[in-house]
Amino acid sequence: MNFKKVVLFFVLATAQWSFSQEGVAVYSDYLSDNYYLLHPSMAGAANCAKLRITARQQWFGQDDAPALQTASFNGRVGEQSGAGVILYNDKNGYHSQRGIKATYAHHIMFSRDQIDLNQLSFGLSVGLVQSSLDESEFLRPGEFDPYVYGGFVQKDSYFNIDFGMSYNYLDFYIHATLKNAIETRREIYSEYESDNIRKIILNTGYIFGDETNLLWEPSAMLQYVDKTKEAAVDVNLKVYKMMDFGSIWGGLSYRRSFDGADYIENNSVQTQKLNYITPILGVNYKNFMFSYTYTHLTGKVKFDDGGYHQITLGMNLFCRKERYHCKCPAIN
């Protein structure tokens, strides 16, 4: 088998984790205090409103390499409600999508006061997505192909919903979300794409340590694609050092898929699974947040040796005067 075909096959086989599932792609940016990107139930769950802007670029130096930009804002509305909005632009070669999501969340506090965290949350996001396929360069002048639709940019718009729940109890949290709950199909891919693009995401984690020294946060995330039965897991560890101005923090994330792709090496068939290693660094300065994430893909068969770079900028607004009595950076 031609090596370029093997690389192309492997890239396509693993690309569903970064692009083909509609909506905001599931990367590691949620570790930058950005769980609302994944879980609508986190809208307004914290004691501050949160503005987050992210930019991600893969394979520097490659033409039409995947790139993603997101902007999100969420906050409390009244005593028990939260609301948020997400804007995103995702481009991958000839394919791109732009979208907006609006979220409502309801929060039930079981605590006897407003400083002990014991909160159950439910959230619903409604999203409008426009997908595009640029066919303008598919054919040379004078060529004809019945499968190329006129040689220009095709576009199709549709909506979908995500819903989920979160439970935050002191230093422990767990989130569960069903993304793309409605079966839908983009007309530009109607012959090749299933209308089932549902994905299930589960997160859990716990924070422990001494706030005067170091806080440790191990966590895990499982994502499962309903149609293809593919699954991947993230295992993460973050460390926080509290400072007079806020905090500095860093972490490491490891993602592994349970499914692989076959390739030929030395006349024998080998199997390679998706493996990501992602270090992350961040700083919280008063109400501002900055983080940098680098993702490296391991394995013998890969498109490029370059990694994936992502920057997140954030601001916390309208914070309550009194914080929760817990070691819970994503809520406090």
N, C-alpha and C positions, 0 to 999 in steps of 0.2 A: 504494500500500500504506500502511495506517495506520502512523504513526511508532511508536506503542506496540507494535504487532505486530512491527515491525522490531527494536526494542530487545529484546523478549521472545525473538524468534528468535535474535538474536545472543548473548544471555545463555545460552540453552539450547545453542547450537552450541559455545560455548566452555566451558561449565560442566563438561564431562568432565575438564578438567584440574584442577578443584578438588573435585569431589564424586563423579561417577557411577562412577568406578573404585573398586572396593571396597578397603577397608583405609585406611591412613593416606594422606591426600591429599598429593600431591607439590607442596609449596610451596618456599620458599627457606630454610626453617629448618635444612636440612642444613648451611648455611654457618655456623651457630652451633655449630660443633664437635659436630655431631649426625648424623654419617653413618650411625650405627646405625639411625636411623628408616627409611632407605632400603635399607640393605644388611645382611642378617643375618650376612654374613661378617665384619663389623666388631665383632661381640660379643666382647669380651675382647681385641681386637687391640692396644689401647694399653697403656701401662705403668701406667695407673691404672684403677680401676673408675669408671664415669661415671654420675651421676644427672642427668637433664635433665627439666625441666618447661617446657612451652610453652603459651601462650594466644594465639589468633589471632582477630581480629574484623574483619569486612568491613562497609563501608558503615554507619558510625555514624549513628544517627538513623533508620535504616530498620527497620521491624518484621520480625521473623523473618529477619534477615540472616544469611548463613553465619557460623558460628563453630566453632572447633576447639580442643580441649584435648588435650594428650598428656602422659604421664609415662612415662619409660623409665629402665631401669637395666641396665647390662651390665658384666661384668668377667671377669677371668681365673679359670679353674678348673684348678688344676694347672699343669703345664709347657706343655701343648700344646692345651688346651681353653679355650673361652669359653662363657658363658651370658648370657642377657638376657631381659628381659620388657618389653613395651610395653602400656600402657593408653591408650585414646583414646575421645573422645566428639566426634562430628562432627554438626552440625545445620545444615540448609539448608531454611528454610521449613517445609513440612509433612513433610519427609523428615529422618530422622536415623539414625545408626548408632553403636553402641557395640561396642568390641571389645577383645580381649586377644590378644597374640602371645607365644609362648614360643620361645626361640631356643637352638640349640646350634651352636657353631662349632669348627672344628679348624684349628690354626695350625701350619704347617711352617716352621721357621727354618733357612735355608740358611747363615747366618753361622757363622764359626768361633768367635764368642764371643757374649755377651749384650748387647753395646753397639752393634754394627754391625747396622743394620736391613736385613734381606733376608728378607721374610716372605711366604709364600703362604698364603691363608686360604680356607676353605670354610665356608658357613653355611646352615642350614635353619631357617626359622621356621614354626611351626604356629599358625594363628590361628582364633579363634572370633568370629564377628560376629553381632550382632543388628541387623537393619534394621527400621525402623518407618515407617509411613505414617499420619499423623494425618488421618483423614477426618471428624473430629467437626464441623468447620465447613463441610464441602462443601455441605450441603443446609440450606435453611431449613425450619422446622417445617411438616409436611404435604407436603413435596416428596418425590418418589421418582425414583431414577435407578438402572437395573439395573447400571450400571458402578461405583456407589459401594457398597462392601461394608459395609452396615449403619450407616454414619455413625459409626464409632468408630476406635480406633487398631488398625491391623493390624501384626502382628509376625511375623518369621520369622528363624530362626537357622540357621547353617550354618558349616562350617569350610573353610579353604583353606590353601595353603602357598606360601611364597616360598623360593627358594634362589638362591645366588649365590656369587661368588668375589671376592677382593681380592688385589692384589699391592702391597706397600709395599717399595720399595727406596730407602733413604736419603731423598732429597728428592723422589722421584717416587712417584706412586700411581695405581692404576687399579682401578675397581670395575665389576662387571657383575652384574645381578640380574634374575631373572624373577619377577615378582609375580603372584599369583593363578594358579598353574600348573594347578590343577584346574578343569575346566569345571563350573560350578555355576550355579544359577538360583534367585533368591529367588521364592517362590511369590506374594508380593504384587505382583510385577511380571511374572508369567510370560507374559502375553500380549504384552508390549511390550519385554522385555529379552532380549538374547542371553545364552546361558550361557557365552560366551567373554569374559572380562574380563581376559585376560592383558595385562600391560604389561612391556616391557623397558626397563631403565634402565642407562645407561652413564655413568660418571664418570671423568675423568682430570684430573690437575693436577701442578704442579711448583712447588717453593719455592726461591727463590734470594735472595741478598743477604747482608748482614753483620749478624750477631746483635747487634753493638754499636751498630748504627744502625737500618736498616730491613730487614724481610723482605718479599718480594713473592711473592704466590701467584696466578698465573693458573690458571684451571680452566674446565672445560666439562662440561655434562651433556646427554645426549640421552635423551629418553623417546619410546617408540613403542608405540602401542596396536594390538594384533594384529588385533582384529575390524574396526575402522574404518580401519586403515592411516593413522591420523593420527600426526603427529610434531611435536615441539617441541624447541628447543635453548636451553640457558642458556649464556651467556658471562659469566664472573665474574672479578673481580680484587679480591683482599684485600691489605691492607698492615698489617704488624705493627710496633709500636714496643716493644722490650723495655724494661722498667722494673725497679727494684729490687724492687717488690712483685709483679711478674708481667708483664703486657703490656696495652697498649691497642691496639685494632685497628679497622679500618673497611674497607668495601668497596662495590662496586657490581656488581649483577647485571642482565643484560638477557636476557629470555626472549622468543622469537619462535616462533610456530607456522608450519609449512609449509603449513597449510590455512587457508582463510578463509571468511567468510560474505558473501553479496551483500546490498546494500541499494540503495534508490533515492534519488538526490539530483539535483534539477533535471532530472527526467524521464530520467535516465540511470542505468544500473546501475553501482554501485561495489563494489569488493571490499575488505574490511577483514580483516586477520589479527590474531591475538592478539599484543599487545605489552605486556610488563611491564617496568618499570624499578624496581629495588629497591635503595635504599641501605641499608646495615647498619652499626651501630656496636656495639662491644663492649669489655668490660674483663675481664681475668682478674686477680683479687686473691688471691694465694696459691692456695688450692685451690678458690676460688669463681669463678663466671663469670656475667656478666650481658650480655645483648645486646638491642638493639631493632632491629626490621626494619620498614620501611615500603615498601609496594608500590603503585605508581601505574600504572593502566591507561591507555594512550594510545589515540588514535583518536577519530573523530567520533561513533561510535555506542557509547554505554556507558550502563549503568544509572544510575550516580551519579558525581559528581565526586570524592567522597570516596575515600580509599585504603584499603588493608588494613594493619592494625597488628598486630604480633606481638612478644611479649616472651618471652625464654627465660632461665630461671634454671638454674644448674648447679653441681654440686659434684663434685670429684674425690676418690676415696677409695682407701685401701689402695695407695698408690703405691710403686713400687720405689724404692730409695734411689738407684740409678744410672740416669740417663736414657740413651736412645739417642743415639749420636753422629750426629745429623742435624738438619737444620732442618725439622722435621715436627710442627707444632702439634697436628694431630689424633691423633698417636700419642704424643708426649711430653706 
